[in-house]
């Protein structure tokens, strides 16, 4: 049985391109929009790719910047210069 990982981001102008990148790179994710936050769930793993965010914001982006918009997360974190990934493995 798959375990769900999730990330919750503030619903701000800075976070919206990140949310778009996550939903594009993880097409089978579930998005829950609430006033002020957006929660994204996915079975097993979820990845935020630096290149996908940079494509949307038009500048260099460091995955560490994700922490400025993040409210919470569920899963084990694997972070690199090119991605931010959550999984239970």
C-alpha positions in Angstrom: 0.0 0.0 0.0 1.5 3.4 -1.0 2.3 6.0 1.6 1.3 9.6 0.8 4.0 12.3 0.9 2.9 15.9 0.9 4.1 19.5 0.8 2.2 22.5 1.9 3.1 26.0 0.6 1.9 29.5 1.2 -0.5 30.6 -1.6 1.6 33.7 -2.6 3.0 35.2 -5.8 6.4 33.7 -5.0 5.1 30.2 -4.4 2.7 29.9 -7.4 5.4 29.1 -9.9 6.7 26.5 -7.6 3.3 25.0 -7.3 2.9 25.0 -11.1 6.3 23.2 -11.4 5.3 20.6 -8.8 2.0 19.8 -10.5 3.7 19.7 -13.9 6.5 17.4 -12.8 4.2 15.2 -10.7 1.1 14.8 -12.9 -0.7 12.3 -10.6 -0.5 14.5 -7.5 -3.6 15.8 -5.7 -3.8 19.5 -5.0 -5.9 20.9 -2.1 -6.3 24.7 -2.3 -7.2 26.5 0.9 -7.3 30.2 1.8 -3.6 31.1 2.2 -2.1 27.7 1.5 -1.9 24.9 -1.1 -1.3 21.3 0.0 0.0 18.8 -2.6 -0.2 15.1 -2.0 1.3 12.2 -4.0 1.7 8.5 -3.5 5.3 7.4 -2.6 7.4 10.4 -3.8 7.2 14.1 -4.9 10.0 16.0 -6.6 10.5 19.8 -7.2 13.0 20.3 -10.0 15.1 23.4 -10.1 14.9 23.6 -13.9 11.1 23.5 -13.9 10.9 26.4 -11.4 13.5 28.4 -13.2 11.6 28.0 -16.5 8.5 29.6 -14.8 10.2 32.4 -12.9 12.8 33.4 -15.6 15.8 33.4 -13.2 18.2 31.1 -11.4 16.5 29.4 -8.5 18.0 27.5 -5.6 15.9 24.7 -4.1 16.7 26.1 -0.7 14.4 29.0 -1.6 11.5 26.6 -1.2 11.9 26.9 2.5 10.7 30.5 2.3 7.3 29.4 1.1 6.9 26.0 2.8 4.5 25.6 5.7 4.9 21.8 6.2 6.0 18.6 4.6 5.5 14.9 5.2 8.1 12.4 4.0 11.9 11.9 4.1 13.7 14.8 2.5 16.4 14.4 -0.2 17.7 17.8 -1.2 20.3 18.6 -3.9 21.4 21.6 -6.0 18.9 20.4 -8.7 15.9 19.1 -6.8 13.9 18.9 -3.6 12.4 15.4 -3.1 10.1 13.8 -0.6 9.6 10.0 -0.2 9.2 7.3 2.4 11.9 5.0 1.1 
